Structures are given as C-alpha cells and as structure tokens.
Amino acid sequence: MAEPLLVRAARRERVERTPVWFMRQAGRSLPEYREIRKRYGLFDVCRQPELCAEVTLQPVRRHDVDAAVLFADIMLPVIGMGVDVQLVEGVGPVVERPIASLADVERLSVPDPRESVPFVLETVKLVRSELREDQAVVGFCGGPFTVAGYLIEGKPTREFAATKRCMYAAPEVWHALMDKLSTAFARYVGAKAEAGADVIQVFDSWVGALSVDDYLEFVAPYSARILEAVAVPTIHFGTGTAHLLGELAAVGGDVIGLDWRVPILRGWELVGEDRAVQGNLDPALLLGPWERTRNSALGILEAVDGRPGHIFNLGHGVLPDTDPDDLGRLVELVHERTAAEVAA
C-alpha cells in the first residue's frame, strides 16, 4: 500500500504536490457539523465512533484535504484520569476541581486507553478504512504544559499566573503532574498509532507563554516522552513560539508546526534543515477577501519554492466564521500550484 502524502512529506521526501490539511478543520465552520451539534454535545460525539468518524470525514469530503484529523478535544484523555471537565460554550474547558496540591495529583490515574477511550480507537479504525491510500489519519493530544495549565487554572487563561506559581513555588507538584500527564498521553497517542493513525500531532498551544529556560526545565522532558512514544511521524506545534523553535525541534517532532507570526523561511531556519515544517497562513485571513488569502498563500508557497518537507496548514485552527468554500478554494490552490511546480 502506498504511504499517505502527509507521511512522505513529514519525512522530507519528494512528493507529487504539497499536502494540505487544517487544524480544527472538523467542526465549527461546517454547517453539517452544526446540525449534529444541535443534538449532541462534543464529548457525546466523541463517544460514538460512527458519529465521530462522520464528523472527522466531513471536511475531507468537502475540501479534499490530504488528511483527516480525528475529531476530539485535548481534554478528552484527562477524563479517564479522573478529572471532571466540562466544555463551556464561549469559554472552553472548565475543571470543577483544579489541581492545587500533591494529593490532587496523586488522585489522578494513568489509564489504559483501551479501557478509558475505546471509542477513540474504534473511530481511528473507521476513519482509516474510509480514506484513500494517499490520505492520512492525524491523531493528536494536547501538549503537557497546555493541559496542565487548564488543570491548574481551572479554565482558559493567557497569563498562566497560577500555573507559573505552581512551577516556581511547588515544583514537586508540577513535576508530579507533568509526569502523570506525559505518561498518560504517551499511552494515548501510542494506542492511536496502533489503531491506524498515520501521524501524531502534539498541540502545546500555549507553551509560548514560557521563557526558554522555563521551557527547558519544566516542559521539555515531558514533551519528549510523548513524541518518543510512537513510531509514526510526529508534528510538534505551539503558538507564540518563535523564541522556542530551536528548543521545540531539539525536544522532538519530525515536523515542527509554525504559527503565522514568523515568516516561514525564518522559522524553518530556526528549526533546522533536518526537519519538515507545517504552516503557516494566518487563519484570520480567511475572514477577509479571497484575493488577500490567495496572495498570502502564494507568498508562502513561493518562499518555500518546492523545498521538501513542507506541509501547508494554517498557523492555528480554523476560525468558526470561516467560509467553508474558501477552505476548499485554498486546498485547490495549493494542490494546483505545487503540482504544476513538480510537473515543470
């Protein structure tokens, strides 16, 4: 069986066109998904493999992207660890009892994914069976810093004051929590890969809130544990990480995801020539006129100039008000332009 395009690009092999997929492509921007959400909560969708597979495949059918990213939330695996978390509309994940002490950490379990999330693994198998050989299944987990931040703060934040207080004032609590999270997430992504995920992405969305020194001391070893847990290609992604790109690459990931704040070639230089990169169109551009989106996308492709190892994506997730038709046009644009370059 031929390997998916995304897998080959992650290994920096020459490919017949640049692969395209979008973070958060499944869900919020699609009217067919909104119809499903009128009847089901997000976690309810995730717990029903056939329904979850349908939501995961909706953008693949509509946009002809090169990968299906499993529909889930980064907080899903912590429910199996014993955390009571609710997804509150307009807020995000809210934890009823935030982590505040070593006793709180000790109460968390490190489950076997086959027991705690069997529905996720069944969804992976269903999605893989529905895709073409050249299309990939992307499984993912949250990065340990980002998830730890939600667990300590109790809800989303941009300051991470309580999180950093824990790191600095109670490092024994912090390291115990990160040890459990990274062990649980390593098992989680390992089980996804065994079920058929072709690529694993670690979303450490808010790790850019840390300095280089704090990242190396408090996060790097734990992210490395997760990225080393699978034999399939991995993507390591965070936002606001221009100052951390070299460190992210050193920790691991066959592909380093770039957000929109750094020019793609500058980001690639910081990552190193031995890695592939993913990105990095600003998702907000898709809220404006198509011509501006088109020009910015072409600017990224022209900068890359056919260099092996580029995966086209946004610099973060698809925004809810994005016109799905524009996502389809963007996929078509990248495919046509990069296939023409190969043919030339």
Protein Blocks (a to p, Z undefined) as FASTA:
>chain_A
ZZdfklmmmnopacfbdcdddehkbojkpmklmmmmmmpcfklmmmmmklmmmmmmmmmm
mnopabdcddddfklmmmmnopacdddehibpcdfbacfbfklmmmpccddfklmmmmlm
mmmmmmmmmpcfkbccddddddfklmmmmmmnopacfklmmmmmmmmmmmmlmmmmmmmm
mmmmmmmmmmmmmnopabdcdddfklmmpcfklmmmmmmmmmmmmmmmpcbdcddddehi
lmmmmmmmmngcjbdcddfkbcfklmmmmnopkbccedjddfklmmmcfklmmmmmmmmm
mmnnopahiacddfbdcdfklcfklmmmmmmmmmmmmmmmmmZZ
